[in-house]
Structures are given as structure tokens and as C-alpha cells.
């Protein structure tokens, strides 16, 4: 009977140590997550998920830049391309554009702590 109690105690300690480890790892991973806030006239890149057939080593999966025309409250963005065509995309598929614009301005988002 004492061996069964010892086994239960060992399982309890293993469970608590694993749950502590999970909490610490979640904190470390969540520390580096930045919420993406998009507003009108931002420049963004769109993730192209259809490059599975012939991906190419150096071919980028991001296309753009696109201009944000409208932001809906549920996470959909209306994007405008160079031909002034407007289409809708999910905000999880876009990221801020940090490169040069045609007129030479640089758009950058910096996060300081």
C-alpha cells in the first residue's frame, strides 16, 4: 500500500512540475507576441499560400505592398493594389511593410521596451 501511495505522490510531483514548465514556456513565448494594429493608408504585405507546387528556393511568399483602405472590426482588411483594385483579406495573412516606397520614404514599425 505504501508503494502505491509513493507512486501517486511521484505522479503528482511530475504533474505539478510539468504544469509549471508549461506556464513558464507560455509566458516566454507570449512575451514576444506583438498585436498587429492596422489603420487606413498603412502599407502591408500579403502572404501567398499557393506556392506549394513550385515554391523555388529564393521566391518570396509575400506579395505587395498593398495599401489598407478599410479595417473591419472582425479582422478583415480591404486592400488596394497598384491598379486601384480593392479586395478583402484576413488580417492574419498580412504584415506591415517595412521597405522603401516609390517616393523614397521608409515606413518602419519599431517596438521598444
N, C-alpha and C positions, 0 to 999 in steps of 0.2 A: 504494500500500500504506500509506503514511503517513496518507493521508486516511481510510482505513478504521480505522486504529488511533486516529486522532483522534476519529472518530465513536463508536467503542466506549468511549473514555475519557469522552466527553461523556455518553453514556448511563449509564455507571457513576456519574458525579457526580450526574446527575439522580436516579437510583435512590436513592443514599445520602441526598441532601437530602430527597427525599420521604419516605423511611422515618424520618428524624429528625423531620420535621414531623408525621408520624402519631403517633410516640411522644410528642411534646410535647402534641399535642392530646388524646390519650388520657389523659395524666396530668392535664391541666387539667379534663377532663370527669369523670374518676373522683374527683377531689378533692372534688367537691360531692355525690357519691352517699352517702346515709346508709342503712345497713342498717336495715330496719324490724323491730323485735323486738316481737312481740305476746305478751301474757300474759293469763291469765284475768282477767275483770272490767274489761278495757280497753274504752273506747268507741271505735267505729270508724265510718267512713262507707263505703258500698258504691258502687262505680262502676256506673252503669246504662248498658250499651252498647246498649240497644234504643231509643234516642231518635233514630233515623235518619229516620223518616217525617216527624214534625212536631216538630223539635227546639225551636223557639221561641228567640228571642234570649236572653231572660233566664232561661230554665228551667235549673235546675242538673242536671248529670248525676250528682250524688252524692246518694244517699238514705241516710236514717238519722237518728239514731245507732243503732247496734246494739251489744249487749254481747257480748264474746267469752266463750264458755262453755268451749271446749276448743281446744287447739292441738295439731295432729298434727305428727310430726317431718318430714313431707314437704311442709309448706306449706299444708295445708288448715285452715281455721278453722271451728268451729261457732259460729254467730252466733244470738243470741236477739233477737227484736224486742219491741215493746211488748206484744203479745198473748201473750207467752211461747211463741211458736212457734220451734223451733230448726231451722236449715237450715245447709248447708255451703257455703262459698265459698273460692275460691282466695285466698291472701294477696296476690297481685299485683293483685287487684281492690279492695283495701281500703286505707284510710289512717287514721291516728289522727284522732280527733275533737277539735278544739281550741276548741269553743264552750261555751256555757252548758248546764248540766244543769238539770232541773226544780227541784231544791232550791237552786239559786243558786251551786253550786260551779263553778269554772272548771278544766278539765283542759287542761294545756299540756305540750308537749314542747319543750324548749329545748336546742339544741346549741351549746356554747361551745368555742372552741379556744384 
